[in-house]
């Protein structure tokens, strides 16, 4: 069987994947701003192709505004909103969807070109195909999320927001890992130590913390219990329990913030311990030690930023910075996990 590339590495492919990862990072930031400005329900239809063209005249704008006025968010939260105010939230949501389309094009077209020219390392071909499918699924999940807020609610369902954001972060991690593989080629020798499992566990904890953060965001739980380290003067929130287990885990403001706090402490402890152990290890190369230290430092910075954001009642810029910092932290953890598997 003819390989897609004679070598198992390709720097042009790696650069392409880093560019796509940067665009996904931009989508995460714009998506966060879209949610924080309550703009996500401003476009009430899913038109994957024709929706790329925004309203072009007064009549188009009035038609879009009329559709928005039919949903509960308008009548319960934004009644009396002017057309210009609607246009502000519309452009946030349109920009987020446009970035999603752009990511699809920037990934899909080079993928086809590289494949035709046999410039894709064969060992990465199926993985890249999986990333393409996951990206398409992300668009469908995005609409599934939006649809949850078009009737009976004034915002999207928190668990659907968590799924949507979780897929975005998974795509970012997969793109980075695959880009590292394309740049360096297949590992000639794996490191015979437990560091691979340890680093993977840290990535898993950080990813879980991101999911819990999405539930905090989806429930607007950052707007309550704005003291720290206690929660309204107590360790355990008064309104922790919901009517059911699912209501507690996914919809209780007190519970989701409490869980996010507790896991933050665990992630911080694990990252610091791992950073110190890695730095002292006789088996890890210098690059791995530096990445472990950077990851531990990024966890500390993210935890501190989280506390500041909470105590400031989650203002727009701090909340966006907290989400961006989470993405950068995950990227560092992925780089560390990738590096410790090689000598």
Protein Blocks (a to p, Z undefined) as FASTA:
>chain_A
ZZfbfbfcdfklmmmmmmmmmmmmmmmmmmmmmmmnopmmmpccdcfklmmpccfbfklm
mmmmmmmmmpmklmmmmgoiafklmmmmmmmmmmmmmmmmmmmmmmmmmmmmmmmnopac
fklmmmmmmmmmmmmmmmmmmmmmmmmmmgopabdcfklmmmmmmmmmmmmmmmmmmmmm
mmnopafbdcddfklmmmmmmmmmmmmmmmmmmmmmmnopmmgokbcfbeehiabdfklp
afblklmmmmmmklmmmmmmmmmmmmmmmmmmmmmmmmmpckbcfklmmmmmmmmmmmmm
mmmmmmmmmmnoppaklmmmmmmmmmmmmmmmmmmmmmmmpZZ
